[in-house]
Each structure stands twice: as structure tokens, then as C-alpha cells.
Amino acid sequence: MSNTLPQIVFPAAFVEFRASVQSGRLSRQRSIYEANRHRIFSFAFWMTDSEPMAEHLSERTFLRAFSISDQPDEEMIDRALIRELHSEADILIGSFCLECQVVHQPGCIRRNTRREQLERAIVQLPHTERMIFCMHDGDGYEHERIARTLGIGEDDSRRGLHQARLRIRELVTAQSYSLAA
């Protein structure tokens, strides 16, 4: 007595339908990736200050997001990036909390700030303030969305943005004085 199972033969229409479903799924995922890849790379770059690391984090972010859902929305992708940043040992972000340090209001701000100075200042911000600054001033996120994504309160998001802007001014002014000297 043999235990051979009958060979299942699928009709050609079913095979074509399955291929079209897979193709449609792939094209939806490709369009989601294309719509979000620059934004995610930008966040990853500002958090790491390294193009290779940002590329690595971007890839892992999309893999994580698509493993959760076939059609992740922007917030799901943002949360996937946050999880990747938390899991990356070299970055050591920990939990998002404000590091409200004393910021001295600069007395004289030069009008001709170079882009390089601004970029250096942003990279020197603490992680939470840097992420809030990039999300709000870089991509126009509302404080409610920033708070949901980072797991902080809306008031903390507002305070973090204010703190980041003050700190950037202080750092740019210090860089301007050092270049002038």
C-alpha cells in the first residue's frame, strides 16, 4: 500500500491570478518605498552622521516595516526606524527623553551662516532634540505626530523643538566666532 498523494494541478487561470497578485503587491511595496526612502534616509543620516550607516538603517527599516504590514503607512515606517535606531548598538539612543541643558542666548547672530555650520550644529544636538527638529522643521510634522512616533508628550515635543533651535543658534554662533578668530 503506497502513501502517494495525488499531484495537485492548478488551472492556468489560477497561476496567472497568483502571479498578478504578487506583481501588484510588489508594485504597491515599491511605490511605498519610493515615497518614503528619501525621508527615512534623511532621518537616519541626521541621527548617525554617516551615509553607510544611514543606508544600512534605511534598508533594515523597510524590511521591518514590510514584515509588519504589506502596506505600512508613514507612521509605521517612522516607528520601524525608531526601533532600528534603538536596536543599533553603535548609536545607543536609549529611550527618547529631553536633555534640557542650559543654553545661553547668543547676543550676536551672524546673518551669513554657512550650510556646513548648520549641519554640524544639528549633528551635535542630543538625539531626541535632533529627531524632533528634523521631523518638525525638516519634514513639517505636527507635534502630535512627533509625540506619537517618539512616545513622548506633545509639550515635550514643543520644548524639545525650542531647545533644539536655541542650541543650534548657540552652536552656529560659537562656530562663527571660531572661524573669525
C-alpha positions in Angstrom: 0.0 0.0 0.0 1.6 3.2 -1.1 1.0 6.6 0.5 1.3 8.7 -2.6 -0.6 11.9 -2.5 -2.3 13.0 -5.7 -0.4 15.7 -7.5 -2.4 18.9 -7.4 -2.6 20.7 -10.8 -3.7 24.3 -10.7 -5.6 25.7 -13.6 -3.7 28.2 -15.7 -6.1 31.0 -14.7 -5.2 30.5 -11.1 -1.5 30.6 -11.8 -1.9 33.8 -13.8 -4.1 35.3 -11.0 -1.4 34.4 -8.3 1.3 36.0 -10.4 -0.7 39.2 -10.9 -1.4 39.4 -7.2 2.3 39.0 -6.4 3.1 41.6 -9.1 0.5 44.0 -7.7 1.8 43.5 -4.1 5.4 44.2 -5.3 4.4 47.3 -7.2 2.5 48.7 -4.1 5.5 48.0 -1.9 7.8 49.6 -4.5 5.6 52.7 -4.5 5.6 52.9 -0.7 9.4 52.5 -0.7 9.9 55.2 -3.3 7.5 57.6 -1.5 9.4 57.2 1.8 13.0 56.3 1.1 14.5 59.8 1.0 12.7 60.8 4.2 13.9 57.7 6.1 17.5 58.0 4.7 17.5 61.7 5.8 16.4 60.9 9.3 18.9 58.0 9.6 21.7 60.2 8.3 20.9 63.1 10.7 20.9 60.6 13.6 24.1 58.8 12.6 26.1 61.4 10.6 27.2 58.5 8.4 26.0 57.7 4.9 26.8 54.0 5.0 25.1 53.6 8.4 22.1 55.6 7.2 21.8 53.3 4.2 22.0 50.3 6.4 19.4 51.6 8.8 17.1 52.6 5.9 17.3 49.0 4.5 16.5 47.5 7.9 13.7 50.0 8.5 11.9 49.0 5.3 12.5 45.3 6.0 11.0 45.7 9.4 8.1 47.8 8.2 7.1 45.4 5.4 7.4 42.4 7.8 4.7 44.1 10.0 2.4 45.1 7.1 2.2 44.7 3.4 1.2 48.4 3.1 2.7 50.3 6.0 1.8 54.0 6.4 4.3 56.7 7.1 3.9 56.5 10.9 4.5 52.7 10.8 7.7 53.3 8.8 8.8 56.0 11.2 8.3 53.7 14.2 10.2 51.0 12.4 13.1 53.4 12.0 12.9 54.3 15.7 13.1 50.6 16.6 16.1 50.2 14.3 17.8 53.2 15.9 17.1 51.6 19.4 18.5 48.2 18.3 21.7 49.5 16.7 24.4 49.2 19.2 26.7 51.9 17.8 24.0 54.6 18.2 22.9 54.0 21.7 19.8 56.1 21.7 18.0 54.5 24.6 14.6 56.0 25.3 13.6 59.3 24.0 13.7 62.0 26.7 14.7 65.6 26.6 18.1 66.6 27.8 17.3 70.2 28.6 20.7 71.7 29.1 21.4 75.3 29.8 21.6 77.3 26.5 23.0 80.7 26.6 21.1 83.1 24.3 23.7 84.3 21.8 24.0 88.1 21.8 25.0 88.4 18.1 23.9 86.1 15.4 25.7 86.4 12.1 23.3 86.6 9.1 25.6 84.7 6.7 25.6 81.3 8.3 27.1 78.6 6.1 25.2 75.4 5.5 28.1 73.4 6.8 27.9 75.3 10.1 24.2 74.5 10.4 24.7 70.8 9.6 27.5 70.5 12.2 25.2 72.1 14.8 22.3 69.8 14.0 24.5 66.7 14.3 25.7 67.9 17.7 22.2 68.1 19.2 21.1 65.4 21.7 19.2 62.5 20.0 15.7 63.4 21.0 16.1 67.1 20.2 17.7 66.3 16.9 14.9 63.9 15.9 12.2 66.4 16.9 14.0 69.2 15.0 14.3 67.1 11.8 10.7 65.9 12.0 9.2 69.3 12.6 11.4 71.8 10.8 12.7 69.3 8.2 9.6 67.4 7.2 6.8 69.5 8.7 5.4 67.0 11.1 2.9 68.3 13.7 3.8 67.9 17.4 1.0 65.4 17.9 2.6 63.0 15.3 6.1 63.6 16.7 4.8 62.7 20.2 3.1 59.5 19.0 6.1 58.4 17.0 8.7 59.1 19.7 6.5 58.1 22.7 6.7 61.5 24.4 4.2 64.2 25.3 3.2 67.0 22.9 4.5 69.5 25.3 7.8 67.7 25.5 7.9 67.8 21.7 7.4 71.6 21.7 10.0 72.0 24.4 12.5 69.8 22.5 12.0 71.9 19.4 12.5 75.1 21.2 15.6 73.7 22.9 17.0 72.4 19.6 16.6 75.8 17.9 18.3 77.6 20.8 21.1 75.1 20.9 21.6 75.3 17.1 21.9 79.1 17.4 24.4 78.8 20.2 26.5 76.3 18.3 26.4 78.2 15.0 27.4 81.4 16.8 30.3 79.6 18.5 31.4 78.2 15.1 31.2 81.7 13.6 33.4 83.2 16.3 35.9 80.4 16.0 36.1 80.9 12.2 36.5 84.6 12.6 39.4 84.2 15.0 
